Each structure stands twice: as structure tokens, then as C-alpha cells.
Amino acid sequence: MKARLIAVLFAVIAFTSSVHAQSEDLDLAARTNNVALAQKLIDQKVDINQKDDRGFTALILATYNQSPDVAELLLKHGADTESGDPTGRTALMGASFQGDDKCVAILLDNGAKINGTDVNGSTALMYAVEFGRKSVVKLLIARHADPYLKDKRGFNAFYLAQQLEDPEILGILKQAPKAISSCNCRERNAVIPW
């Protein structure tokens, strides 16, 4: 009985170490756009939605580190677009912050919620505006991101753009589709549930 218990405990420890090592390898593949390594780990059935010790999934790491090929592979195999870090920031928010319009487009094409919010009520559009990522702002507006949503401070994308004193970004925001800009409904200021 004791030998069986030891064997079971050893198997659990070995499996846990293996999964953790695979996760670290997947994180490395995500950060470096190493598709071959990512595919190898996916074939070994690594949990692609597992979070690292900082709370990031491989998809978040791939989009934050401008690794569109790995991001696309992860999405093809069921990576969760809405899994957020400890503050609720998603892969779309990371790609928007970085100004990676290719990853932004890949995420949106795979069902990422364009108006999703983090714990502070910030959206991907707000991140793109706040950091001056004009190409991403254009893309998000073209895909119907709502520039009127407000974060918990009461700020929307227009306010953030005004703080940057960037007339080009303000001009892009003003091109928001009429269906969004003329919306006078409660959803405009609602926090999107995860």
C-alpha cells in the first residue's frame, strides 16, 4: 500500500513538473514567435490556456510580444481570447498597447470582444489611444470599437486623445460609425462582462 501511494505521489509530481516545463516552453515560443516549438507543445497536449506565475496566458504573451504566427496557431487550437491577466487585460489590450495591428486583426477575426474591459474599465481602444497607436486606433474604429465607453474614472477615448493633444487621433475617433456615435443607450457606458 505504501509503495503504491509513493508511486502515485511521484507520478503526480512528475506530471506537474512536466506541465510546468511545457508551459514555460510555450511561453518562450509565444514571446519569440517560434511556431515550430509551439506546434510541438500543442501536439504534446500542453494546456494552451494555462497562466504563468504572473497570470499571463501564452496568447497574451504572443500578442504583447508581437508574435502573430504563434498567436494565430494558438487561436486555431482554441486559445481563449478573453482570458485576462490579474488586472483583466486581455490579449487584444496587449496588442493594442503595443501597436501591433496584425495581432489586433487576428484576435478580432477570432472572436475577441472589441469593447471588453479590464478591472479599471479600460478598453483596447483606450490603450491604443493613450499610447498613440494610430494604426490600431484606425483598425479598432473601423471594426466598430466604441469610443464613447467610459472607464471607472469617467474617461472615454476622446478624453484620452484630448490629453495627448493629437488632432490626428481625435480625427480618427470622430470617424466612428454612426451606429455607435449616435447611440444614446445605456450600453454606451456599460462595463462589458467577461
C-alpha positions in Angstrom: 0.0 0.0 0.0 2.8 2.4 1.0 4.7 1.7 -2.3 1.5 2.3 -4.3 1.0 5.7 -2.5 4.6 6.7 -3.2 4.2 5.7 -6.8 1.0 7.8 -7.2 2.7 10.8 -5.5 5.7 10.5 -7.7 3.5 10.4 -10.8 1.6 13.5 -9.7 4.8 15.4 -9.0 6.4 14.3 -12.3 3.3 15.3 -14.3 3.1 18.7 -12.5 6.7 19.4 -13.3 6.2 18.3 -16.9 3.2 20.6 -17.4 5.0 23.5 -15.8 8.0 23.0 -18.0 5.8 22.7 -21.1 4.1 25.9 -20.1 7.4 27.7 -19.7 8.4 26.4 -23.2 5.1 27.6 -24.6 5.6 31.0 -23.1 9.1 31.1 -24.7 7.6 30.1 -28.1 4.9 32.8 -27.6 7.5 35.5 -26.8 9.8 34.6 -29.8 7.2 33.7 -32.4 8.6 30.2 -32.5 5.8 28.3 -34.4 7.7 25.0 -34.5 8.1 24.9 -30.7 4.5 26.0 -30.1 3.2 23.3 -32.5 5.4 20.6 -30.8 3.9 21.6 -27.4 0.4 21.7 -28.8 0.9 18.2 -30.2 2.0 17.1 -26.7 -1.3 18.4 -25.4 0.1 21.2 -23.3 -2.7 23.4 -21.8 -2.6 26.5 -24.1 -4.8 28.5 -21.7 -2.6 27.9 -18.6 -1.3 31.1 -17.0 2.2 31.7 -15.9 3.3 32.8 -12.5 2.4 36.4 -13.4 -1.0 35.5 -14.7 -0.4 35.7 -18.4 -1.5 33.1 -21.0 0.6 32.2 -24.0 -1.8 34.1 -26.2 -1.3 37.3 -24.1 2.4 36.9 -24.3 2.3 36.2 -28.1 0.3 39.3 -28.8 2.1 41.5 -26.4 5.5 40.4 -27.9 4.3 40.8 -31.5 4.3 37.1 -32.3 1.4 36.9 -34.8 2.2 33.5 -36.1 2.2 31.9 -32.7 -1.0 33.8 -31.8 -2.7 32.5 -34.9 -1.7 29.0 -34.1 -2.9 29.2 -30.5 -6.2 30.6 -31.6 -6.5 27.8 -34.2 -6.2 25.4 -31.3 -8.8 27.0 -29.1 -6.9 29.7 -27.1 -9.2 31.8 -25.1 -9.3 35.4 -26.3 -11.0 36.7 -23.2 -8.7 35.2 -20.6 -7.1 38.2 -18.8 -4.1 38.8 -16.6 -4.7 39.6 -12.9 -6.0 43.1 -13.8 -8.3 41.8 -16.6 -6.1 42.9 -19.5 -6.7 40.6 -22.5 -4.5 39.7 -25.5 -6.4 42.3 -27.5 -5.5 45.0 -25.0 -1.8 43.9 -25.0 -1.7 44.0 -28.8 -3.4 47.4 -28.8 -1.0 48.8 -26.3 2.0 47.6 -28.3 0.5 49.0 -31.6 0.5 45.6 -33.3 -2.3 45.9 -35.8 -1.6 42.5 -37.3 -2.2 40.8 -33.9 -5.2 43.0 -33.3 -6.8 41.9 -36.6 -6.0 38.2 -35.9 -7.7 38.5 -32.5 -10.7 40.3 -33.8 -11.1 37.7 -36.6 -11.1 35.0 -33.9 -13.8 36.5 -31.8 -12.0 38.8 -29.3 -14.5 41.2 -27.7 -13.7 44.6 -29.1 -15.3 46.5 -26.3 -14.2 44.2 -23.5 -12.9 46.0 -20.4 -10.2 45.4 -17.7 -10.8 45.9 -14.0 -10.4 49.7 -14.5 -13.0 49.8 -17.3 -10.3 50.4 -19.9 -10.8 49.0 -23.4 -8.4 48.0 -26.2 -9.2 51.3 -27.9 -8.4 53.3 -24.8 -5.0 51.6 -24.6 -4.3 52.3 -28.3 -5.3 55.9 -27.9 -3.4 56.5 -24.7 -0.2 55.2 -26.2 -0.6 56.9 -29.6 -1.0 53.7 -31.6 -2.7 55.4 -34.6 -2.8 52.4 -36.9 -4.5 50.3 -34.2 -6.9 53.1 -33.4 -7.9 53.2 -37.1 -8.4 49.4 -37.2 -10.4 49.3 -34.0 -12.7 52.2 -35.1 -13.2 50.5 -38.5 -14.2 47.3 -36.6 -16.7 49.3 -34.5 -14.9 49.9 -31.2 -17.0 52.3 -29.2 -15.0 55.5 -28.4 -17.8 56.6 -26.0 -17.4 53.9 -23.4 -16.1 55.3 -20.1 -13.6 53.7 -17.8 -14.0 53.8 -14.0 -12.5 57.3 -13.9 -15.2 58.5 -16.3 -12.8 58.9 -19.2 -13.5 57.8 -22.7 -11.2 57.5 -25.8 -12.0 61.1 -26.8 -10.9 62.4 -23.5 -7.7 60.4 -23.6 -6.9 61.7 -27.1 -7.5 65.3 -26.0 -4.9 64.7 -23.2 -2.4 63.7 -25.9 -3.2 66.8 -27.8 -3.1 64.7 -31.0 -5.6 66.0 -33.6 -5.0 63.0 -35.9 -6.2 60.5 -33.3 -9.2 62.8 -32.5 -10.0 62.8 -36.2 -9.9 59.0 -36.4 -12.2 58.7 -33.4 -14.7 61.1 -35.0 -14.9 58.6 -37.9 -16.6 56.1 -35.6 -19.6 54.6 -37.4 -22.8 56.5 -36.9 -24.5 53.5 -35.2 -22.0 53.8 -32.4 -21.6 57.5 -32.2 -25.3 58.2 -32.4 -26.1 55.5 -29.8 -27.9 57.1 -26.9 -28.4 53.9 -25.0 -27.4 52.5 -21.6 -24.9 50.1 -23.2 -22.6 53.0 -24.1 -21.4 53.3 -20.5 -21.8 49.7 -19.5 -19.0 47.5 -18.4 -18.8 44.5 -20.7 -19.0 41.3 -18.6 -16.2 38.8 -19.0 
